[in-house]
Amino acid sequence: MPKICNYYVTSQCNDTCEFCPIWQDEEYKKIEEKPFDLITLKRHGVSILNITGGEPLLRDDLPQILKQAKELGFKTQLTTNGLLYSEKPRWIDGLVDRLFFSLDYPMAEAHDRSRGIECFHDVIKAIQLAKANGEKPVIKFTLTRDSVLFLPEMLDLAEKLNVFVYLNPVYDFYNTQGFEQATISHIKYYGRDKRVLLNLAALEFLKDNGNRTNLPRCRAKQTTITVLPDGKIVSPCFFNQAGVQGREDICSSCMRWPYMLPSFDAKLDKYYLLNKWSEFLNKRKGMKL
């Protein structure tokens, strides 16, 4: 089973997203950034390096991290808010297999409100520049109860930009991440679009209200490794750094997809089957995630 490393290269961010807990937690901000030798991950059987944060482009040695990752043969993916991409495109060129740009709404006013700063047009320019540089950028559309209403408009924007949209249900937004069945059906309907990348297992898990602490579905300890900005490896995950996998209070109703999606591969059940089917459908559309 491929093991994924979720590498939080920084806890700093130049956005103040309404649904993100990291920039709002003073303890996270105190974590220093120190070098980490990726060869350690090879010994753990890691094959996929997921670069996240905070905002990864704020990490000064990010180019060196990505270069070492490619030298070691890792598949790399990175999510950015796009604000610094136009200044640092060469940091990424040819070093990232899956490049995601976060976009919360398909219109400037709503996206800027969600992010806490005026940045919508910067993100659009970043996506266009990435395409011009030969990258294959993907819009990561965080679905909340509000933003899901604008799914058709987001697809129109993706058509205009000629990019894929990855639907990413919000997983930690003040206990308001749940959707009604009609909303889930709405998402599935648009999920059939040729430009939409969707994980049906995630939707099913969302419908089932996420992880249950009495019978955990989380397998983060077996399927992922987490590296903090200071190079410390924690387990089972970033949000539960020393507790019992899937059974702590913070694990109740957890839908943190960087850990739950890999977990779906670790046990044969409906989530496993829906996850595999989604991989097939996304690959058929032309994008393997």
N, C-alpha and C positions, 0 to 999 in steps of 0.2 A: 504494500500500500504506500503510495507516495506520501511523504511527510512534508507538511507546509511549515515554513517559518514565518510568523508574523513579526516583522522587525519594526518596532516603533522607534524610528531613527531620531525623532525629536518630539517633545511635548509642547513645543512652542508653535504658535499659529498666528497668521495675519488676518484670520477671519474670526468672527464670534458667532458661530452657527448656533441657532436656537436649540437644536436637538443634540448637540455634541457635549458630552460631559467632561472631556479632557481639558479644554482650555478653561473651564469653570472651576477646576479643582486645583487649589493652591499646592497640594502635595505633589501632584504630577509636575507642576512647573519647576519644582525644586530639583528634579532629576537632571544631573549633569550629562553632557554629551561626551562620550569617550570612545576611542577606537575599539572595534570588535573584529577579531579575525574570523572570517566566514568559514575557514577550514574546519572549525569546530562543528559546524552544521553538517558537513560531509560525514563526519564520524557518527552523527545521529541519523543518517539516512535521509536527510532533507533533499528534496529535488525542486521545490518551488519556493522562491523567496518573494514574499509579499511585503513591499515597502510601504509603510504607512506612518501616521503620526497622530497629532500635529500635522503641520505642513512640511512634507519631506524636502522641498526645495529650500527650506531655511537651514538645512544641515550643510555646513560648509564642505565637508568631505564626502558628500553624496556621490560625486563622480568616481571617487576611488572605491567606494562601496560597490557601485554598480559594475565597475570594471573588474573587480575581483570576483564578483558574482558570476559574470560571464566567463571569466577564465576558469572558474571551477565547474562550469557547465550547468549552473542553475537556470531554470526558467524564472523570469522575473516579471513582476507586475507592480505597478505603482499608481497610487491615487493622489491627485493634486487638485487644489482649488483653482489652479491656472494663473494666479496673480503674478507669479514670478517667471512663468515659462518663457515669455517673450525676451526676458533678460538672460535666461540661462538654458536655451534650447540645446546647446552642445553638451550639457550635462547628461542628457538623456539619449541623444542620437545613437541609434543602433544598439543600445544597452538595455532597453526595456521591451519585453515581448508583448505585454498588455498595458497600455497607457490609458488610465481613466481620468476624465475631467468631471469633477463634481458640479452638478447643475441642479438646483432645487426647484426652479420654476422656468417655464419657457418665455417669461416676460421679465423685463428689467426690474420694475418696481417691486414685484413679489420676491424675486431672487435676492435682491439687495436687502430687503427687509429681513429675510430669513438668515442672511449671512452677516448682517450688522454693519455692512459697509457697501459703498457703491462699487460693484465689481462685475456685473453681468456682461457688459460689453468687453471687458478685459478677458473674460473666459471665452467668449465667442471668438475673439481675435486669436487667443491661444490655440484653440481647436483648429482654426484655419491655418495657423502657422505650422502646427504639428503635421497637418496633412501635406502642406507644402514641403516639409522636411522629410517626407517619405514615411512618417509614422502612420499608425492606424488607430487614431484616437477613438475612444468610446465615451459617450456621455453616461455618467453614473447618476441616475435620476432617483433621488431618495424620496420614496413614497410615504407621505403622511396623509392623514385624513383630509387635509386641505389640498395638498399638491396633487393627489391622485385625480382630482377633478379636471386637471389640465393635461391629462395624459394624451388626448388627441392633439393638442397644440404642441406638446413636446415632440410627438412623432412628426408633425409638420416641420418643426425646426430641424430635426434630424435628417429629414428628407432634403431640406434646403442645404444643410451642411454636408450631406452625403456621408453620414456616420451611423454607427449602431447606437442604440440606447439600451443600457443595462438597467433593469428595474430592480431597485434595492429597497425593500420595505424597511422603514425606520425601525430600529430595535431598542432604542433607549430614549424615549421622549416623554418623560414624566407620566408614565403609565397610560399614554394615549395612543400607543402604536397599534392597537387592535383594529381590525376592519370588520364591517358587517359582511354577511355572505354575499349580498348584492354587489358590494365593492370588490370582493374577491372575484366574482364572476366578471365584473367590468374589467379588471386587470387581465384575467385570462383571455377575454375577448380580444383585447388589443395586443396581448402577448403573441397572437398568431401572426402579427405583422412581420414582414421580412426583415425589418430593421430592429426588431425588439428581441433582446436576450433576456430570458426569464428562467428562474429555477422554480419549478412547480412544487418541489419538496419544501421550499421555503414558504410558499403560500399555504401548503397543507399544514405545516408546523405553526404558522401564524394563526390559522383557523383553529388549531388545537390548543392555542394559548401558550405555546412555547414549552420550555423544559419544565418538567415536574420533579421536584426535589425528592419525592418519595420513590420515584422510578425514573431516574435521570436518563435522558437520551444523549446527553453530552458525552463525547469521547475525546475532548480536547487534549487530554494527557497522552493518548495513544496516537493521535493524528497530527498534532501541531507542536511547535516549539515557539515560545515567545521570548524575544530579546528586547530589553529596555534600552533607552538612549545611552545609558552608561555601560552597556555591554553585559549587564546581568541577565542571566537566563532565569525566568520564573515559570512556575507551573502550578495549576494547569492552564491558567490564561492570564491575560493582562488585568482583568477585572477581579480575578480570584487568584491571588498570587501565592497563597500558602494553604488554602483550605482544601476540603474534600471535593473532588470533581463532581459538579452537578448537584451538590447537596447543601451548599451554603445559602443563606438568605438571598444573596445577590444573584444566585443561580435560578431563583424562582421566576418562572415565565421568561427565562433568558432566550433571546433570539439574536444573539450577537453572531452575525453570519460568518465572520472570519474564523469562527470556531465551530459553529453548528453545521455549516455546509460540509467541511471535511468530516465531521462526525457522522454524517449520513452515510458515508462510505464504509463505516466500521461495523455495521450490523444489518443483517438482511431483514428488512421490514418494508412498509409502504414508502417510507422516506427514502430508503436506499433505491427502490425501484423508480420512484419519481425523479430522483436525482440523476440516475442513469439515463432515463428517458429525456430529461431536459438537456443533458450533455449531448445526446444524439441530435435533438432538434436544433440546438444552437450551432452545432458543427455543420449540420445540413444547410443552415442559413449562411454559413461561411465564417463562423467565429467559434473557436473552441476555447472555453474558459477553464 
